[in-house]
Structures are given as structure tokens and as C-alpha cells.
């Protein structure tokens, strides 16, 4: 069975009858190594061919579908056709010419990539794989096509007619019809990196930007990057198939949850009208909110998409609707009172509900049940668009786990619209193994029904890398000095300072590491409180482990792990924090295992 993107259930409402029948036949009758895209914008010009078909041993095919019957076609030539549409005679481009132009635009975009063209020989500079185009007439038989002399204006082998795509037609016959459209057969197989590069160029929405990437999608002359990272096919299909209503995605660390959220926010924003309400992204940690806000701003969507951490959003609500802020009380009391005043304001209708076209919640496992209940009320009931991302293994704040709850009990109606992502793409196999060593008991899979909260065990994508570097020295200061040396080495290897982070167990260790970096004249940004995090600055980010949630860095150092868990600290709670911190690293992980606590000893013993 072929992979159709988006899934047919989420796009059938905008398909014509003929498009739906073709989608069903292609999905059912083509082998599972066929990839199909329906009405997905292509390349920087955002062209919309009806179907793109890709096969690693065949090549690339563009299909245009026309629901025209012989009676509706009044006149046809190689340039244009006169067709009755909704009772009105209209002039339309020859569908084969329309498909040809789409195909040539695709080919021109792909030929810019040296890795997708023939390097030499008679075909030097041409695509390294075949390509073609064709037309599908779901309401016209082959006999009707020939009798109408349409074979004089479209090459017959570039057409599939209604009787050639019936349910009873065999899979091999349908596949033969498709590949008869090609001028020549492919020798060899398109490699997986080549497939990814094709997807990167054709579908900008699925690109995974590397930290600090400056590629401009709108610049046709911009240099293509040597490494192109894209969503995997499950992620892309999910992102394009979310649809309306409430949706919950349970995903392990590094499974691409935030990337899918970003895609969804961008998609909704581009579909916005001037009269549309804003879109809200919420998370618990302030640095993640800043990061998401900067991404939306960079995409030119800052006026349509607002990214906030939860308590800032609560404060903004009280200020916007003239409600009194809490007085001078302790921080914990202040934030609790902040939330309660918003809840009471909504209950008394002093703060309006339904303010947002859509709400997307990242790191939903950090939200207390009453917070989720409040947020669900803020979605406009006419759109009812809510996306909640969740991973209970990363739930490091006790309040969010204080009691079990169902999503239904807090207003999240996601039964039957829950997706699970188990593959970790962020971390190398070695980094994930190290994180899982400490969190082994924590990561025991626990499946629940689709209204409960499952605990997922991550599966490595298999990306290989270097073993984490363990540092065992007599003191934390010596650890900090050794970490500074490791970061300097990484800088010498080509990593930017902004690619690095030191994630600390506590504030004392954080302050110590920042001081050592200053002494070494390494540019550093220490996150103490709100407003101290700038994701774009070329500085080493120093912060506590807890506030790093949702972020990622190529190089991460974890000092003080040999002192975990701290005296009196619950071991499972500490394991959750370590797991979150370790899985922030995408390439290199440095761990300080000085001290006599359990985590350091366990890691050191495994290394020996």
C-alpha cells in the first residue's frame, strides 16, 4: 500500500470525485515504496499539481486530474480546451501542457542540486533519475478519449482513463499505465539521501533547519546546503493531516513534536484572513517560548502567531482585561494566584473565552490539569482547533503529575485523534543510550487508552555518533574548567559558540560555570530569569537543566551529575531531570561525574 500525504481522510473534503477515486486506487494498488502527495505546494513558487508520485526505482511523475466528460468538452487543441464548467463555457489550458509546465518547474528546481544530476557522460547536467507527467480523466473511457480525437492533442500514452483505473483493474496493470508515461526506465535506485534532498527542495515546509540556518526559501539563487534534513515520512504525513478539532500527540524526546507544532502554526497562519483571531502557542518554560516566538517572527508571522510561556500569558490576560495583579507575595504564591485570578476572571466572564482561532500547547506534560481546563476554554468554538504535545517521561514538575487525569476531564476531546511518536531523531544512539541508562526505570513503556497518558519508551533512529565524554575530577570547579576546554575544542572544530550549552543541576553550579567561561573569555549568556535568553546570540548558553526543556544544541555539557540525586531528592525525579538535560544534545554530550552520588557512579561504571 502506497503512502499518501496528506492522509485521504483529512483531504477528501477538498477533492473532486475523480481525484478521490484516483487517490484511493493509487493508495490501494501501488506498492508500499511509492510515495504520493496530493495538492501539496511545491518549491519556492508554491505550485499546486494535483498529484506527485515518487518511486526510488522509477523516478518522479506529475499527474493532473480533470473530471471532464466527453459532453463537457466542446473544443480541444494542443494549447487550450473549451470546456463547460458549472454550466459556463470556459477556456482552459491543455491539461497535458499544464502538467508539463509543473513538471519542468520541478525539474528546474531539482537540477540546481549537484547531487541530483548526472555528473558526466552524454546526459551530464540532466536529472539522475527519470521524470515525466500525465493526465487522468476519471469520467472518460479510453474509447471516448479516442473517438473524441483527443489523442490528436495529448499523447495517448500520457493519459489514464476511467476504465483503466476501475477497482477491478489489477495493480500491475495500473502501475504499467503510470510508467508507460516515462520516456525511459531508470537504472539503479534513488538513494535515501537523494530522496530526502528531493523532498527538501520540493517541500520547504518539511525542512528541519539546522541551528542558525539562514537559507532563504524565496531566493532561487541561494546556495543549497550540503546537508539537508527533513521530517521523516510519518512526521510529514502527520503534520499535513492534523485536520480540525482537538488533537493529542504523545511523543518521546527528540521525536519532532515541536517541529510538527511549528508546521501546524505556520499552516494555520497562512490560511488566516484579516478577520481571523490570532493563534496562540503556549509552553511552560520561558526559554522555549522565546525560541518559538523568534521562529514565528523570522517567518514573518509574529502578528498572527503569539508564543508565550503560560504564566506570562496569564499576566497578559489580567492586564488586558483590567483585572488586579497579585500583590507582593512569594514567587510560588504569586504564580499560583496569577493563574487563579485568570480562572476566576473567565468564570465571571470578565475575561472572554474563545479568544484564539487555534491553540497549540508544547510540553503539555508540564501543565497542571486546571491549566489545561482553562486553556481549552480559550479556543474559538467555531474552529475548535487545539493541538496538545505530550511526553510523560519529560514531566519534571511534580504538580503536573500530582494526580492522574483523563484528557476528557479537562476539556480535551481527542478520542480517536491521538498519535504516538516513538522514534527519537534528535540524539545519536550513544547519547540516547546514556540518557536511558539513568532513566531505565522511568522509561518502561506503559500503554493507555487514547484518553489516558501513556509512558513511551524511545526508539533510536540509529544515527551513530561519538560516545559521551565523562569528566571525573576532584571538584566542581575543576569540572567547569575541563568543560571550558571541551567547548573550546568544539569551537576549534567548527561549532559556533551558539551551538553549545551548559545545563546545570542547580544555580550554584550555573553561576560557577558562567564565571569560568568569562575568565576564559568565552562568550556566555547565563539564563537567570525572564528575558535572559536570546536564542540568536552566538554565545554559550548556561542555564539549569529544568529550563532547558524543549531546546536543543549540538554540544551540551552537564556538570555536577556526580552529585545527582541531591541529598533528600527523589531519585526518579532526578532521573527525569537528567533525561531531559541529556537529550538536549544532538551531536556531543559532556558529563561531569565527580562526586559520590548514584548517577555519577552508574555512568562511570558503565564507561569502565
C-alpha positions as CSV (number, residue, x, y, z in Angstrom):
1,X,0.0,0.0,0.0
2,X,1.4,3.4,-1.0
3,X,1.9,6.3,1.4
4,X,-0.5,9.2,0.6
5,X,0.3,12.6,2.0
6,X,-1.9,14.0,3.5
7,X,-4.0,11.0,4.5
8,X,-7.1,10.7,2.4
9,X,-9.4,11.1,5.4
10,X,-8.2,14.6,6.0
11,X,-8.2,15.9,2.4
12,X,-11.3,14.1,0.9
13,X,-13.5,17.1,1.5
14,X,-11.5,19.2,-0.9
15,X,-11.1,16.5,-3.6
16,X,-13.2,16.2,-6.7
17,X,-14.9,12.9,-7.2
18,X,-12.3,11.9,-9.8
19,X,-9.4,12.9,-7.5
20,X,-10.8,10.9,-4.7
21,X,-11.2,7.8,-6.9
22,X,-7.6,8.1,-8.2
23,X,-6.2,8.7,-4.7
24,X,-8.0,5.5,-3.5
25,X,-6.7,3.4,-6.4
26,X,-3.1,4.7,-6.1
27,X,-3.0,4.2,-2.4
28,X,-4.5,0.7,-2.6
29,X,-2.9,-0.7,-5.7
30,X,0.6,0.7,-5.7
31,X,3.4,-1.0,-3.6
32,X,4.4,0.4,-0.3
33,X,7.6,2.0,-1.7
34,X,5.5,4.5,-3.7
35,X,5.2,8.0,-2.2
36,X,2.2,10.1,-3.2
37,X,1.4,13.8,-2.5
38,X,-2.0,15.3,-3.1
39,X,-2.4,19.1,-3.7
40,X,0.8,20.0,-1.8
41,X,2.5,23.3,-2.7
42,X,5.8,22.6,-4.5
43,X,9.0,24.7,-4.3
44,X,9.5,28.4,-3.8
45,X,6.8,29.2,-6.3
46,X,4.2,27.2,-4.4
47,X,2.8,25.4,-7.4
48,X,-0.1,23.0,-6.9
49,X,-0.1,19.9,-9.1
50,X,-2.8,17.5,-8.3
51,X,-0.6,14.5,-7.6
52,X,3.2,14.0,-7.2
53,X,4.2,10.3,-7.5
54,X,7.7,9.2,-6.5
55,X,9.4,5.8,-6.6
56,X,13.0,5.0,-5.8
57,X,13.4,2.7,-8.8
58,X,11.2,4.6,-11.2
59,X,11.5,8.3,-10.7
60,X,9.2,11.3,-10.4
61,X,5.8,11.7,-12.0
62,X,3.4,14.7,-12.1
63,X,-0.3,13.9,-12.6
64,X,-3.1,16.4,-13.5
65,X,-6.7,15.1,-12.9
66,X,-9.6,16.5,-14.9
67,X,-13.2,15.4,-14.1
68,X,-14.3,16.4,-17.6
69,X,-16.6,14.1,-19.5
70,X,-16.8,14.0,-23.4
71,X,-20.1,16.0,-23.3
72,X,-18.4,18.9,-21.4
73,X,-15.5,19.3,-23.9
74,X,-16.5,21.5,-26.8
75,X,-13.2,22.1,-28.5
76,X,-9.6,21.0,-27.9
77,X,-6.2,21.7,-29.4
78,X,-2.6,21.4,-28.1
79,X,-2.7,24.8,-26.4
80,X,-6.2,25.2,-24.9
81,X,-9.6,23.5,-24.4
82,X,-13.1,24.9,-24.3
83,X,-15.0,23.1,-21.5
84,X,-18.4,23.6,-19.8
85,X,-17.7,24.0,-16.1
86,X,-20.7,24.6,-13.9
87,X,-22.8,25.3,-17.0
88,X,-20.5,28.0,-18.3
89,X,-18.2,27.6,-21.3
90,X,-14.6,28.3,-20.2
91,X,-11.2,28.2,-21.9
92,X,-8.7,26.0,-20.0
93,X,-5.1,25.2,-20.8
94,X,-4.5,21.8,-22.3
95,X,-4.2,19.6,-19.2
96,X,-1.1,17.9,-20.6
97,X,0.5,21.3,-21.1
98,X,-0.4,22.3,-17.6
99,X,1.2,19.1,-16.2
100,X,4.2,19.6,-18.4
101,X,4.8,23.1,-17.0
102,X,4.5,21.8,-13.5
103,X,7.0,19.0,-14.3
104,X,9.5,21.4,-15.8
105,X,9.3,23.7,-12.8
106,X,10.0,20.7,-10.6
107,X,12.9,19.6,-12.7
108,X,14.5,23.1,-12.9
109,X,14.3,23.3,-9.1
110,X,15.9,19.8,-8.6
111,X,18.7,20.4,-11.2
112,X,20.1,23.1,-9.1
113,X,21.4,20.4,-6.7
114,X,24.6,18.8,-8.0
115,X,23.8,15.6,-6.0
116,X,20.6,15.1,-8.1
117,X,22.1,15.4,-11.6
118,X,24.3,13.3,-13.9
119,X,28.0,14.2,-13.2
120,X,29.2,13.4,-16.7
121,X,28.7,11.5,-19.9
122,X,26.1,12.2,-22.6
123,X,23.5,13.2,-20.0
124,X,25.7,15.5,-17.9
125,X,23.6,18.1,-16.1
126,X,20.3,16.2,-16.5
127,X,18.5,14.7,-13.5
128,X,20.0,11.5,-12.3
129,X,16.5,9.8,-12.4
130,X,13.6,9.8,-14.9
131,X,10.7,12.2,-14.7
132,X,7.5,12.7,-16.6
133,X,4.0,13.9,-16.5
134,X,0.5,12.8,-17.4
135,X,-3.2,13.4,-17.3
136,X,-6.0,11.4,-15.7
137,X,-9.6,11.5,-17.0
138,X,-11.7,9.7,-14.3
139,X,-15.0,10.4,-16.2
140,X,-13.9,9.3,-19.7
141,X,-13.2,5.9,-21.1
142,X,-10.3,5.1,-23.5
143,X,-12.8,4.6,-26.3
144,X,-14.4,8.0,-25.6
145,X,-11.0,9.6,-25.5
146,X,-10.1,8.2,-28.9
147,X,-13.5,8.8,-30.5
148,X,-13.3,12.4,-29.4
149,X,-9.9,12.7,-31.3
150,X,-8.3,13.8,-28.1
151,X,-5.4,11.5,-28.9
152,X,-4.5,14.2,-31.5
153,X,-3.8,16.8,-28.8
154,X,-2.5,14.7,-26.0
155,X,-0.1,11.7,-26.4
156,X,-2.2,8.6,-25.7
157,X,0.5,7.0,-23.5
158,X,0.4,10.1,-21.2
159,X,-3.3,9.5,-20.3
160,X,-5.1,7.3,-17.9
161,X,-8.9,6.9,-18.5
162,X,-11.8,5.9,-16.2
163,X,-11.9,2.2,-17.4
164,X,-8.1,1.9,-16.7
165,X,-8.5,2.9,-13.0
166,X,-11.5,0.8,-12.0
167,X,-11.4,-1.1,-8.7
168,X,-11.2,-4.4,-10.7
169,X,-8.1,-3.3,-12.6
170,X,-5.1,-5.2,-11.4
171,X,-2.3,-3.5,-9.5
172,X,0.3,-4.4,-12.2
173,X,-1.9,-3.0,-15.0
174,X,-2.3,0.3,-13.2
175,X,1.4,0.6,-12.4
176,X,2.2,-0.2,-16.1
177,X,-0.1,2.7,-17.2
178,X,1.8,5.0,-14.9
179,X,5.3,4.1,-16.0
180,X,4.3,3.9,-19.7
181,X,4.3,7.7,-19.3
182,X,8.1,7.8,-18.9
183,X,10.4,8.3,-21.9
184,X,13.0,5.8,-20.4
185,X,13.4,3.5,-17.5
186,X,15.7,4.1,-14.5
187,X,18.9,2.2,-14.0
188,X,19.8,1.7,-10.4
189,X,17.9,3.0,-7.3
190,X,17.5,6.5,-6.0
191,X,19.3,6.6,-2.6
192,X,17.7,7.6,0.6
193,X,19.8,10.8,0.8
194,X,18.7,11.7,-2.7
195,X,15.0,11.1,-1.8
196,X,15.5,13.4,1.2
197,X,17.1,16.1,-1.0
198,X,14.2,15.9,-3.4
199,X,11.7,16.4,-0.6
200,X,13.8,19.2,0.9
201,X,13.8,21.1,-2.4
202,X,10.2,20.4,-3.4
203,X,8.5,20.8,0.0
204,X,10.0,23.6,2.1
205,X,7.6,23.0,4.9
206,X,9.3,19.7,5.8
207,X,12.8,21.2,6.2
208,X,14.5,20.8,9.5
209,X,16.6,23.9,9.8
210,X,20.0,23.5,11.5
211,X,20.8,25.9,14.3
212,X,21.4,29.3,12.8
213,X,20.5,28.3,9.3
214,X,20.0,31.3,7.0
215,X,18.7,29.7,3.8
216,X,16.0,31.9,2.2
217,X,13.2,29.8,0.7
218,X,12.2,32.6,-1.6
219,X,15.7,33.1,-3.0
220,X,16.0,31.0,-6.1
221,X,19.7,31.8,-6.5
222,X,20.6,31.0,-2.9
223,X,23.3,28.3,-2.4
224,X,21.8,24.9,-1.4
225,X,23.2,23.5,1.9
226,X,25.4,20.4,1.7
227,X,23.3,18.6,4.4
228,X,19.5,18.7,4.0
229,X,17.5,17.5,7.0
230,X,13.8,16.8,6.5
231,X,10.9,15.4,8.5
232,X,10.6,11.7,8.2
233,X,7.5,10.5,6.3
234,X,5.5,9.7,9.4
235,X,6.1,13.2,10.7
236,X,5.3,14.8,7.4
237,X,2.1,12.8,6.9
238,X,1.0,13.7,10.5
239,X,1.9,17.4,10.1
240,X,-0.1,17.6,6.9
241,X,-3.0,15.5,8.1
242,X,-3.8,17.1,11.5
243,X,-7.2,18.4,10.4
244,X,-9.7,20.3,12.6
245,X,-10.8,19.6,16.2
246,X,-8.7,18.6,19.2
247,X,-5.6,16.5,18.6
248,X,-3.0,15.0,21.1
249,X,0.4,13.9,20.1
250,X,2.3,11.7,22.5
251,X,6.0,11.7,21.5
252,X,9.3,10.8,23.1
253,X,12.1,13.4,23.5
254,X,13.5,14.2,20.1
255,X,10.6,12.8,18.1
256,X,9.9,16.1,16.3
257,X,6.9,17.2,18.3
258,X,7.9,20.9,18.3
259,X,8.7,20.7,14.6
260,X,5.2,19.5,13.9
261,X,3.8,22.2,16.1
262,X,5.7,24.8,14.1
263,X,4.5,23.4,10.8
264,X,0.9,23.5,12.1
265,X,1.2,27.1,13.4
266,X,2.6,28.2,10.0
267,X,-0.1,26.4,8.1
268,X,-2.9,27.9,10.2
269,X,-1.4,31.4,10.0
270,X,-1.1,31.3,6.2
271,X,-4.8,30.3,6.0
272,X,-5.7,33.2,8.2
273,X,-7.8,36.1,6.9
274,X,-7.7,39.7,8.2
275,X,-10.8,38.9,10.3
276,X,-9.3,35.8,11.8
277,X,-8.5,35.6,15.5
278,X,-4.8,35.1,16.5
279,X,-3.1,31.8,17.0
280,X,-1.6,31.0,20.4
281,X,1.4,28.8,21.2
282,X,1.8,28.0,24.9
283,X,4.5,26.2,26.8
284,X,5.7,26.2,30.4
285,X,9.4,27.1,30.1
286,X,10.2,30.7,29.2
287,X,13.3,30.0,27.0
288,X,11.3,27.7,24.8
289,X,8.6,30.3,24.4
290,X,11.3,32.9,23.4
291,X,12.7,30.4,20.9
292,X,9.3,29.7,19.4
293,X,8.4,33.4,19.3
294,X,11.7,34.1,17.4
295,X,10.9,31.4,14.9
296,X,7.5,32.9,14.2
297,X,9.0,36.3,13.9
298,X,11.6,35.1,11.4
299,X,8.9,33.6,9.3
300,X,7.0,37.0,9.3
301,X,4.1,35.5,11.3
302,X,4.6,37.4,14.6
303,X,1.4,39.4,14.2
304,X,-0.7,36.2,13.6
305,X,1.0,33.7,16.0
306,X,1.7,34.6,19.6
307,X,4.2,32.3,21.5
308,X,4.1,32.7,25.3
309,X,5.0,30.8,28.4
310,X,1.9,30.1,30.4
311,X,2.4,32.4,33.3
312,X,3.3,35.4,31.1
313,X,0.1,34.7,29.2
314,X,-1.8,34.7,32.4
315,X,-0.4,38.0,33.4
316,X,-1.1,39.5,30.0
317,X,-4.7,38.4,30.3
318,X,-5.2,40.1,33.7
319,X,-3.6,43.3,32.4
320,X,-5.5,43.3,29.1
321,X,-8.9,42.9,30.8
322,X,-8.4,45.3,33.7
323,X,-8.0,42.6,36.4
324,X,-5.9,43.2,39.5
325,X,-2.5,41.6,39.7
326,X,-1.4,39.7,42.8
327,X,0.4,41.8,45.4
328,X,3.9,41.5,46.9
329,X,4.0,37.8,47.9
330,X,6.4,34.9,47.4
331,X,7.1,33.7,43.9
332,X,5.3,30.4,44.2
333,X,2.3,32.1,45.8
334,X,2.4,34.8,43.1
335,X,2.3,32.4,40.1
336,X,-0.4,30.3,41.7
337,X,-2.5,33.4,42.4
338,X,-1.9,34.6,38.9
339,X,-3.5,31.5,37.5
340,X,-6.4,31.5,39.9
341,X,-7.3,35.1,39.1
342,X,-7.4,34.3,35.4
343,X,-9.6,31.2,36.1
344,X,-12.0,33.3,38.2
345,X,-12.0,36.1,35.6
346,X,-13.1,33.6,32.9
347,X,-15.7,32.0,35.2
348,X,-17.1,35.5,35.9
349,X,-16.9,36.4,32.2
350,X,-14.7,39.4,33.0
351,X,-12.1,37.7,30.7
352,X,-13.6,36.4,27.5
353,X,-13.3,32.8,26.4
354,X,-12.8,31.7,22.7
355,X,-10.1,34.4,22.1
356,X,-8.0,32.3,19.7
357,X,-8.5,30.7,16.3
358,X,-6.2,27.9,17.5
359,X,-4.1,27.0,20.5
360,X,-1.0,24.8,20.3
361,X,0.5,23.6,23.6
362,X,4.1,22.4,23.6
363,X,5.4,20.3,26.5
364,X,1.8,19.8,27.7
365,X,3.1,17.3,30.4
366,X,4.2,20.4,32.4
367,X,0.7,21.7,32.6
368,X,-1.4,21.1,35.7
369,X,-4.9,19.8,34.9
370,X,-6.6,23.1,35.9
371,X,-4.3,24.9,33.5
372,X,-5.4,22.7,30.6
373,X,-9.0,23.2,31.6
374,X,-8.5,26.9,31.4
375,X,-6.7,26.9,28.1
376,X,-9.3,24.7,26.3
377,X,-11.9,27.4,27.0
378,X,-9.8,29.9,25.1
379,X,-10.3,28.2,21.7
380,X,-12.9,29.7,19.4
381,X,-15.7,27.1,19.4
382,X,-16.3,27.8,15.6
383,X,-12.8,26.4,14.8
384,X,-12.3,24.2,17.9
385,X,-8.6,23.8,16.9
386,X,-6.4,22.5,19.7
387,X,-3.1,20.7,19.5
388,X,-1.5,19.2,22.6
389,X,2.0,17.7,22.6
390,X,2.8,15.4,25.5
391,X,5.6,13.2,26.9
392,X,5.1,12.0,30.4
393,X,8.8,10.9,30.7
394,X,9.8,14.6,30.5
395,X,7.3,15.7,33.1
396,X,9.7,17.2,35.6
397,X,7.3,19.3,37.7
398,X,5.5,17.3,40.4
399,X,2.3,19.4,40.1
400,X,1.6,18.1,36.7
401,X,1.7,14.5,38.0
402,X,0.1,15.1,41.3
403,X,-2.9,13.1,40.2
404,X,-3.9,11.0,37.1
405,X,-6.5,12.6,34.9
406,X,-8.1,11.9,31.5
407,X,-7.9,14.5,28.7
408,X,-11.7,14.5,28.5
409,X,-11.9,15.6,32.2
410,X,-10.0,18.9,31.3
411,X,-12.0,19.6,28.1
412,X,-9.6,18.0,25.6
413,X,-11.8,15.9,23.2
414,X,-9.2,13.9,21.4
415,X,-10.6,10.4,21.4
416,X,-9.7,8.8,18.1
417,X,-7.4,11.7,17.3
418,X,-4.3,10.7,19.3
419,X,-1.0,9.9,17.7
420,X,2.1,8.3,19.2
421,X,5.7,9.1,18.0
422,X,8.2,6.7,19.5
423,X,11.3,7.3,17.3
424,X,14.0,9.7,18.7
425,X,15.6,11.6,15.8
426,X,17.4,14.3,17.8
427,X,20.0,12.2,19.6
428,X,22.7,9.9,18.5
429,X,22.4,6.3,19.5
430,X,25.2,6.8,22.1
431,X,23.6,9.9,23.7
432,X,20.2,8.2,23.9
433,X,21.7,5.1,25.5
434,X,23.4,7.2,28.1
435,X,20.2,9.2,28.9
436,X,18.3,5.9,29.1
437,X,20.8,4.3,31.4
438,X,19.9,6.6,34.2
439,X,16.2,6.7,33.3
440,X,15.8,3.0,32.7
441,X,13.0,2.5,35.3
442,X,11.4,5.7,34.2
443,X,11.2,4.6,30.5
444,X,9.3,1.4,31.0
445,X,6.6,1.6,28.4
446,X,3.1,1.9,29.8
447,X,0.3,2.0,27.2
448,X,-3.0,3.6,28.0
449,X,-6.2,4.1,26.0
450,X,-6.3,7.2,23.8
451,X,-7.8,9.3,26.6
452,X,-5.1,8.5,29.1
453,X,-1.4,9.4,29.3
454,X,0.9,6.6,28.1
455,X,4.6,6.4,29.1
456,X,6.6,5.8,26.0
457,X,10.0,4.1,25.6
458,X,12.0,5.9,22.9
459,X,13.4,4.0,19.9
460,X,16.6,5.3,18.5
461,X,16.6,6.2,14.8
462,X,20.1,4.6,14.7
463,X,22.1,7.7,14.0
464,X,25.7,6.9,15.1
465,X,28.0,9.3,16.9
466,X,30.8,9.6,19.4
467,X,30.4,8.3,23.0
468,X,29.6,10.8,25.6
469,X,32.7,12.3,27.3
470,X,32.9,11.7,31.1
471,X,34.8,14.0,33.3
472,X,35.8,12.8,36.8
473,X,37.8,15.4,38.8
474,X,38.0,16.2,42.5
475,X,35.8,19.3,42.4
476,X,33.1,21.1,40.5
477,X,35.4,24.0,39.7
478,X,37.8,21.6,38.0
479,X,34.9,20.1,36.2
480,X,33.9,23.5,35.0
481,X,37.5,24.2,33.8
482,X,37.6,20.9,31.9
483,X,34.2,21.6,30.3
484,X,35.5,25.0,29.2
485,X,38.4,23.1,27.5
486,X,35.9,20.8,25.8
487,X,33.9,23.7,24.4
488,X,37.0,25.4,23.2
489,X,37.9,22.2,21.3
490,X,34.5,22.1,19.8
491,X,34.8,25.7,18.7
492,X,38.1,24.9,17.0
493,X,36.4,22.0,15.2
494,X,33.9,24.4,13.6
495,X,31.0,24.6,16.1
496,X,29.7,28.1,16.8
497,X,29.5,29.2,20.4
498,X,25.8,29.5,19.9
499,X,25.7,25.7,19.2
500,X,26.7,25.0,22.8
501,X,25.0,24.9,26.2
502,X,26.0,24.0,29.8
503,X,23.0,22.7,31.7
504,X,23.4,22.7,35.4
505,X,21.9,20.8,38.3
506,X,21.5,24.0,40.4
507,X,22.1,27.7,40.5
508,X,25.4,27.4,42.3
509,X,26.8,25.2,39.5
510,X,25.3,27.5,36.9
511,X,27.0,30.6,38.4
512,X,30.3,28.8,38.7
513,X,30.3,27.6,35.1
514,X,29.4,31.1,33.8
515,X,32.2,32.6,35.9
516,X,34.8,30.1,34.5
517,X,33.7,30.8,30.9
518,X,34.0,34.6,31.5
519,X,37.6,34.0,32.8
520,X,38.4,32.0,29.7
521,X,37.0,34.9,27.6
522,X,34.4,32.5,26.1
523,X,31.2,34.4,25.2
524,X,28.5,33.4,27.6
525,X,24.8,34.1,28.2
526,X,23.6,33.0,31.6
527,X,19.9,32.5,32.0
528,X,18.9,33.7,35.5
529,X,15.3,34.8,34.9
530,X,12.8,36.0,32.3
531,X,14.3,37.9,29.5
532,X,17.8,36.5,29.8
533,X,17.6,34.1,26.9
534,X,18.4,35.1,23.3
535,X,18.4,32.1,21.0
536,X,20.1,34.0,18.2
537,X,23.1,35.2,20.1
538,X,26.4,33.5,19.3
539,X,27.1,32.7,23.0
540,X,27.3,29.6,25.1
541,X,24.0,29.3,26.9
542,X,24.3,28.5,30.6
543,X,21.1,27.5,32.5
544,X,19.7,25.0,34.8
545,X,18.6,21.6,33.5
546,X,14.9,22.2,34.1
547,X,14.6,25.4,32.0
548,X,16.4,23.7,29.0
549,X,13.3,21.7,28.2
550,X,12.2,22.0,24.6
551,X,15.6,23.3,23.4
552,X,18.4,21.5,21.6
553,X,22.1,22.2,21.0
554,X,24.7,20.3,19.0
555,X,27.1,20.3,22.0
556,X,25.8,20.0,25.6
557,X,27.8,19.8,28.9
558,X,26.2,18.5,32.1
559,X,28.3,19.4,35.1
560,X,27.6,18.1,38.6
561,X,25.9,14.8,37.5
562,X,28.1,13.0,40.1
563,X,26.1,14.9,42.7
564,X,22.7,13.6,41.5
565,X,20.3,12.9,43.1
566,X,20.9,15.6,45.7
567,X,20.6,14.7,49.3
568,X,16.9,14.3,50.1
569,X,15.9,14.4,46.4
570,X,13.7,11.7,45.0
571,X,15.8,9.5,42.6
572,X,13.1,9.2,40.0
573,X,12.5,12.9,39.9
574,X,16.3,13.5,39.4
575,X,16.3,10.8,36.7
576,X,13.6,12.7,34.8
577,X,15.7,15.9,35.0
578,X,18.8,14.2,33.8
579,X,17.0,12.5,31.0
580,X,15.6,15.9,29.8
581,X,19.0,17.5,30.0
582,X,21.0,14.7,28.3
583,X,18.5,14.5,25.4
584,X,19.1,18.2,24.5
585,X,22.3,17.2,22.8
586,X,22.2,16.4,19.1
587,X,25.9,15.7,18.5
588,X,28.2,15.7,21.5
589,X,27.5,15.2,25.2
590,X,30.0,16.0,28.0
591,X,29.1,14.8,31.5
592,X,30.8,15.7,34.9
593,X,30.6,12.6,37.1
594,X,32.7,13.9,40.0
595,X,31.1,13.1,43.4
596,X,29.8,10.1,45.2
597,X,26.1,10.1,44.2
598,X,24.4,7.3,42.3
599,X,24.2,8.8,38.8
600,X,27.9,9.6,38.5
601,X,28.9,6.1,39.8
602,X,26.5,4.4,37.5
603,X,27.8,6.3,34.4
604,X,31.4,5.9,35.4
605,X,31.0,2.2,36.0
606,X,29.3,1.7,32.6
607,X,32.2,3.6,30.9
608,X,34.8,1.4,32.5
